[in-house]
Amino acid sequence: MVSLARRRPTPGEYRQEIRFCRGVDNARIAYAIHGDGPPLVVVSCWLSHLQFDWQSPVWRHFLDDLGRIATVVRYDERGFGLSDWSVSDFSLDARYADLEAVIEDSGLDRFALIGMSGGAPVALAYAARHPERVTRLISYGGSARWPAEPSPEADVREEAFQAMIRAGWAQPDNLFRRVFTSIFIPEATEEQLSWVDNLQRMSTSTENAIASRVGRRQVDVRPLLPELKAPTLVLHARGDRAVRFPFGSEVASLIPGARLVELDSSNHILLGDEPAWQHFRRELTAFIAPDARRREASSPATALLTLREREVLERATQGLSNGQIASELALSPRTVERHLSNAYLKLGVSGRTARTAAAATILREQLG
């Protein structure tokens, strides 16, 4: 993360910072921060791994391009990736509480919010319940409910999917996992298909994969959508086979003033070399541009900080150690560290030079 005034990094220059917080039932939730610009919180699809995705031939273009226009906060859902696998509650309420925990731990006050695929209902619910915090809302390849109309045929299909998960999810052979991969990215190369095959086995256990699907079948946030106040952009591929286009269209139709953008692709996860990705990138960049302009115009930069964050940061820039700051403010060293990390995030600085860069920001403000 760097200041907006600095040179834009090339993709290879970005680094992600991984942090951990606790969900409502004490489940450990892993989240990562990278990029440059106004804050954008990503409620990811269920199939994710913060570290594995970072080297992905399927996801890396997404992370790179979003990092150019926003400070991206994304997380692994409970039961997946670097988050706690030892969980039993995959309900919407538990997943919603995890999102709240990530937002609070990251220290964000106002931000854009994007719900991707199965993460869309969580993002939609949060935006409905916290209109004062969500500046802009995006749904990408998502729906407000389980993306299949209830029917005996749908039940048989779901039984077949769960049987394939039991039979092949943890096996070295990708025979059964390839069925899911082909639904997600039918236009992918063999390298990309193999990567998603491997992601499935790395991202979670067989038991969690099934429990997560069972929990998602109970979700329906459609009654909340007419209450949404944030400007909303719905992006959906016309040929998406994982979440059919009508489910995305339904989301847009129920949110007042929402704009629906149809993407010319059959991929649920847009690939970096297809024109639909460039369309997606242009639409998203233009949509969150007002947040970027507002961030650049905000003065002073530390106006984004809470009172406690400023107190901690000012003492850090005076040369006090974290232990000394903790003693002076009657805080624990861990709390001091968290306040500093959140302040650095809001100021757009990171790495070994973060404290020096933050000190320079405060000095500039003091000198007028």
RASUL-V940624 format. One record per pair of residues at least 12 apart in sequence whose C-alpha atoms are under 10 Angstrom apart, sorted by sequence separation. I is the first residue (numbers start at 1). J is the second residue. If there is no record, write none. Layout:
BEGIN
i->{I	I}
j->{J	J}
END
This chain:
BEGIN
i->{2	18	19	20	78	164	165	181	184	236	248	249	263	264	265	313	321	322	324	325	343	1	18	19	77	113	114	124	163	164	180	181	235	236	248	249	263	264	312	315	322	323	341	344	1	17	18	19	113	123	124	181	182	234	235	248	262	263	311	312	315	322	323	340	341	344	347	1	16	17	18	112	123	124	161	164	165	178	181	182	234	263	264	321	322	340	343	1	16	17	18	78	123	161	164	177	178	180	181	234	263	264	312	15	16	17	78	177	180	181	234	235	245	262	263	312	15	16	31	32	77	120	121	124	161	178	179	181	233	234	245	261	262	311	322	340	15	16	30	31	32	120	124	125	161	177	178	181	233	234	261	312	14	15	30	78	110	113	119	120	124	174	177	178	180	232	316	14	77	110	111	112	113	119	120	121	123	176	177	234	308	13	14	76	77	110	111	112	113	114	115	116	117	118	119	120	121	122	174	175	177	178	233	244	261	75	96	99	109	110	111	112	113	114	115	116	117	118	119	120	121	174	177	232	238	239	240	312	313	11	50	75	95	98	99	109	110	111	112	113	114	115	116	117	118	119	120	121	173	174	177	231	232	233	234	235	236	237	238	239	240	242	244	312	316	50	74	96	97	108	109	110	111	112	113	114	115	116	117	118	119	120	121	172	173	226	230	231	232	233	234	235	236	237	238	239	240	241	242	243	312	9	40	49	50	95	96	100	110	111	112	113	114	115	116	117	118	172	174	225	228	229	230	231	232	233	234	235	236	237	238	239	240	241	242	313	8	9	40	48	49	75	92	95	96	99	115	116	117	118	174	225	226	227	228	229	230	231	232	233	234	235	236	237	238	239	240	241	242	309	312	313	8	35	48	49	53	74	94	95	96	114	115	118	169	170	222	225	226	227	228	229	230	231	232	233	234	235	236	237	238	239	240	308	311	312	313	34	35	37	40	41	47	48	52	73	74	92	93	96	97	118	169	172	222	225	226	227	228	229	236	237	238	239	240	309	310	311	6	34	35	36	37	39	40	41	42	43	44	45	46	47	50	51	52	73	92	96	117	170	171	221	224	225	226	228	236	237	238	240	309	310	313	35	36	37	38	39	40	41	42	43	44	45	46	49	50	51	169	170	223	224	225	226	236	237	308	309	312	313	1	2	3	4	18	34	35	36	37	38	39	40	41	42	43	44	45	46	47	48	49	50	93	169	170	222	236	237	308	309	1	2	3	4	18	34	35	36	37	38	39	40	41	42	43	44	46	47	48	49	50	73	92	168	169	222	237	306	309	310	1	2	3	4	16	33	34	35	36	37	38	39	40	41	42	43	46	47	48	49	170	236	305	309	1	2	16	35	36	37	46	73	165	169	170	171	308	309	1	34	35	36	169	170	306	319	34	35	169	305	306	319	16	33	34	35	73	168	169	305	317	15	33	34	166	167	237	304	305	316	317	32	33	34	71	72	73	74	165	166	169	236	305	316	317	319	32	33	72	165	166	302	305	317	318	31	32	33	70	77	165	304	305	313	316	317	31	32	166	237	303	304	316	317	30	31	32	162	165	166	235	236	302	303	314	315	317	30	31	165	235	301	302	313	314	317	29	30	31	301	313	317	16	29	30	162	163	301	28	29	30	162	235	314	11	14	28	29	161	162	235	313	314	11	14	28	29	30	233	234	13	16	27	28	29	30	31	162	233	11	12	15	27	29	30	31	43	161	162	310	11	14	29	30	43	10	11	14	28	29	30	186	233	9	10	18	20	23	28	29	158	185	186	232	233	11	16	17	18	19	27	28	29	43	158	184	185	231	302	10	11	16	18	27	28	42	183	184	185	231	9	10	26	27	28	41	183	184	8	9	27	28	158	182	183	184	302	8	27	182	183	301	302	8	22	23	26	41	181	300	301	20	21	22	25	27	41	180	300	20	302	18	25	300	301	4	300	1	4	299	300	1	27	41	146	150	30	31	40	146	300	1	2	24	25	29	39	41	146	147	148	1	24	28	29	32	39	40	41	42	43	44	45	46	47	146	147	1	23	24	27	31	39	40	41	42	43	44	45	46	47	145	146	23	24	25	26	29	30	31	38	39	40	41	42	43	44	45	46	145	146	147	23	24	25	29	33	38	39	40	41	42	43	44	45	46	145	146	23	24	31	32	38	39	40	41	42	43	44	45	145	146	22	23	31	43	44	45	144	145	146	22	23	24	43	44	143	144	145	21	23	24	42	43	143	144	145	23	42	43	44	143	144	187	22	23	43	44	143	144	186	187	188	192	21	22	43	144	185	186	187	20	21	42	43	144	185	186	187	188	20	21	41	184	185	186	188	189	19	21	22	183	184	185	186	187	188	21	183	184	185	187	20	21	182	183	184	185	188	19	20	182	183	184	185	19	181	187	137	143	137	138	142	41	128	136	137	138	139	140	141	142	143	40	135	136	137	138	139	140	141	142	147	148	40	45	118	121	125	129	134	135	136	137	138	139	140	141	147	148	39	40	41	42	43	44	45	125	128	131	134	135	136	137	138	139	140	141	147	148	40	45	119	122	124	125	127	128	131	132	133	134	135	136	137	138	139	140	141	146	147	118	121	124	125	126	127	128	129	130	131	132	147	149	121	122	125	128	129	130	131	141	147	148	121	124	125	127	128	130	142	143	147	118	120	121	124	127	128	141	142	143	146	147	126	127	128	141	142	143	145	121	125	127	141	142	143	144	121	124	141	143	144	142	143	141	142	143	144	145	141	142	143	144	140	143	144	139	142	143	144	139	139	113	81	85	90	112	114	81	85	86	88	89	112	113	114	115	116	117	80	82	83	84	85	88	91	112	114	138	81	82	83	87	90	91	137	138	139	140	80	81	82	85	86	89	90	141	80	81	85	88	89	90	91	92	79	80	81	87	88	90	91	92	79	80	90	91	117	118	78	79	89	90	91	92	93	117	141	142	58	76	91	92	124	141	79	80	91	92	120	140	141	79	80	92	140	141	58	78	79	121	58	117	120	124	57	79	80	58	59	79	57	58	78	57	58	56	57	58	59	57	58	56	57	56	140	53	52	53	56	52	53	138	52	48	47	138	49	52	137	138	48	49	52	117	136	137	47	48	116	117	136	47	49	50	116	135	47	48	49	136	47	48	49	135	136	47	48	135	46	47	46	47	46	46	46	112	112	111	112	111	110	110	109	108	109	108	109	107	108	107	107	62	65	62	61	62	59	61	62	58	59	60	61	58	59	60	61	69	58	59	65	57	58	57	62	66	69	70	61	65	69	68	69	66	70	62	66	69	70	65	69	70	70	69	107	106	107	105	106	105	107	108	106	107	108	105	106	107	105	106	108	109	104	107	108	106	107	106	40	39	38	37	38	40	37	38	39	38	39	37	38	37	38	36	37	38	39	38	37	38	37	71	71	71	4	4	5	4	3	39	39	38	36	37	39	37	38	34	37	33	36	35	36	34	34	17	16	17	15	15	2	1	2	3	4	1	3	4	1	2	3	4	1	2	3	1	2	3	1	2	1	2	1	2	1	3	2}
j->{14	30	31	32	90	176	177	193	196	248	260	261	275	276	277	325	333	334	336	337	355	14	31	32	90	126	127	137	176	177	193	194	248	249	261	262	276	277	325	328	335	336	354	357	15	31	32	33	127	137	138	195	196	248	249	262	276	277	325	326	329	336	337	354	355	358	361	16	31	32	33	127	138	139	176	179	180	193	196	197	249	278	279	336	337	355	358	17	32	33	34	94	139	177	180	193	194	196	197	250	279	280	328	32	33	34	95	194	197	198	251	252	262	279	280	329	33	34	49	50	95	138	139	142	179	196	197	199	251	252	263	279	280	329	340	358	34	35	49	50	51	139	143	144	180	196	197	200	252	253	280	331	34	35	50	98	130	133	139	140	144	194	197	198	200	252	336	35	98	131	132	133	134	140	141	142	144	197	198	255	329	35	36	98	99	132	133	134	135	136	137	138	139	140	141	142	143	144	196	197	199	200	255	266	283	98	119	122	132	133	134	135	136	137	138	139	140	141	142	143	144	197	200	255	261	262	263	335	336	35	74	99	119	122	123	133	134	135	136	137	138	139	140	141	142	143	144	145	197	198	201	255	256	257	258	259	260	261	262	263	264	266	268	336	340	75	99	121	122	133	134	135	136	137	138	139	140	141	142	143	144	145	146	197	198	251	255	256	257	258	259	260	261	262	263	264	265	266	267	268	337	35	66	75	76	121	122	126	136	137	138	139	140	141	142	143	144	198	200	251	254	255	256	257	258	259	260	261	262	263	264	265	266	267	268	339	35	36	67	75	76	102	119	122	123	126	142	143	144	145	201	252	253	254	255	256	257	258	259	260	261	262	263	264	265	266	267	268	269	336	339	340	36	63	76	77	81	102	122	123	124	142	143	146	197	198	250	253	254	255	256	257	258	259	260	261	262	263	264	265	266	267	268	336	339	340	341	63	64	66	69	70	76	77	81	102	103	121	122	125	126	147	198	201	251	254	255	256	257	258	265	266	267	268	269	338	339	340	36	64	65	66	67	69	70	71	72	73	74	75	76	77	80	81	82	103	122	126	147	200	201	251	254	255	256	258	266	267	268	270	339	340	343	66	67	68	69	70	71	72	73	74	75	76	77	80	81	82	200	201	254	255	256	257	267	268	339	340	343	344	33	34	35	36	50	66	67	68	69	70	71	72	73	74	75	76	77	78	79	80	81	82	125	201	202	254	268	269	340	341	34	35	36	37	51	67	68	69	70	71	72	73	74	75	76	77	79	80	81	82	83	106	125	201	202	255	270	339	342	343	35	36	37	38	50	67	68	69	70	71	72	73	74	75	76	77	80	81	82	83	204	270	339	343	36	37	51	70	71	72	81	108	200	204	205	206	343	344	37	70	71	72	205	206	342	355	71	72	206	342	343	356	54	71	72	73	111	206	207	343	355	54	72	73	205	206	276	343	344	355	356	72	73	74	111	112	113	114	205	206	209	276	345	356	357	359	73	74	113	206	207	343	346	358	359	73	74	75	112	119	207	346	347	355	358	359	74	75	209	280	346	347	359	360	74	75	76	206	209	210	279	280	346	347	358	359	361	75	76	210	280	346	347	358	359	362	75	76	77	347	359	363	63	76	77	209	210	348	76	77	78	210	283	362	60	63	77	78	210	211	284	362	363	61	64	78	79	80	283	284	64	67	78	79	80	81	82	213	284	63	64	67	79	81	82	83	95	213	214	362	64	67	82	83	96	64	65	68	82	83	84	240	287	64	65	73	75	78	83	84	213	240	241	287	288	67	72	73	74	75	83	84	85	99	214	240	241	287	358	67	68	73	75	84	85	99	240	241	242	288	67	68	84	85	86	99	241	242	67	68	86	87	217	241	242	243	361	68	87	242	243	361	362	69	83	84	87	102	242	361	362	82	83	84	87	89	103	242	362	83	365	82	89	364	365	69	365	67	70	365	366	68	94	108	213	217	98	99	108	214	368	70	71	93	94	98	108	110	215	216	217	71	94	98	99	102	109	110	111	112	113	114	115	116	117	216	217	72	94	95	98	102	110	111	112	113	114	115	116	117	118	216	217	95	96	97	98	101	102	103	110	111	112	113	114	115	116	117	118	217	218	219	96	97	98	102	106	111	112	113	114	115	116	117	118	119	218	219	97	98	105	106	112	113	114	115	116	117	118	119	219	220	97	98	106	118	119	120	219	220	221	98	99	100	119	120	219	220	221	98	100	101	119	120	220	221	222	101	120	121	122	221	222	265	101	102	122	123	222	223	265	266	267	271	101	102	123	224	265	266	267	101	102	123	124	225	266	267	268	269	102	103	123	266	267	268	270	271	102	104	105	266	267	268	269	270	271	105	267	268	269	271	105	106	267	268	269	270	273	105	106	268	269	270	271	106	268	274	228	234	229	230	234	134	221	229	230	231	232	233	234	235	236	134	229	230	231	232	233	234	235	236	241	242	135	140	213	216	220	224	229	230	231	232	233	234	235	236	242	243	135	136	137	138	139	140	141	221	224	227	230	231	232	233	234	235	236	237	243	244	137	142	216	219	221	222	224	225	228	229	230	231	232	233	234	235	236	237	238	243	244	216	219	222	223	224	225	226	227	228	229	230	245	247	220	221	224	227	228	229	230	240	246	247	221	224	225	227	228	230	242	243	247	219	221	222	225	228	229	242	243	244	247	248	228	229	230	243	244	245	247	224	228	230	244	245	246	247	225	228	245	247	248	247	248	247	248	249	250	251	248	249	250	251	248	251	252	248	251	252	254	251	252	230	199	203	208	230	232	200	204	205	207	208	231	232	233	234	235	236	200	202	203	204	205	208	211	232	234	258	202	203	204	208	211	212	258	259	260	261	202	203	204	207	208	211	212	263	203	204	208	211	212	213	214	215	203	204	205	211	212	214	215	216	204	205	215	216	242	243	204	205	215	216	217	218	219	243	267	268	185	203	218	219	251	268	207	208	219	220	248	268	269	208	209	221	269	270	188	208	209	251	189	248	251	255	189	211	212	191	192	212	191	192	212	192	193	192	193	195	196	195	196	195	196	196	280	195	195	196	199	198	199	284	199	196	196	287	199	202	287	288	199	200	203	268	287	288	199	200	268	269	288	200	202	203	269	288	201	202	203	290	202	203	204	290	291	203	204	291	203	204	204	209	209	212	213	287	288	288	291	291	291	304	304	304	305	305	306	305	306	306	309	269	272	270	270	271	269	271	272	269	270	271	272	270	271	272	273	281	271	272	278	271	272	272	277	281	284	285	277	281	285	285	286	284	288	281	285	288	289	285	289	291	292	292	338	338	339	338	339	339	341	342	341	342	343	341	342	343	342	343	345	346	342	345	346	345	346	346	288	288	288	288	289	291	289	290	291	291	292	291	292	292	293	292	293	294	295	295	295	296	296	345	346	348	292	295	296	296	296	345	346	346	345	346	348	347	348	345	348	345	348	348	349	348	350	350	350	351	350	351	344	344	345	346	347	345	347	348	346	347	348	349	347	348	349	348	349	350	349	350	350	351	351	354	354	357	357}
END
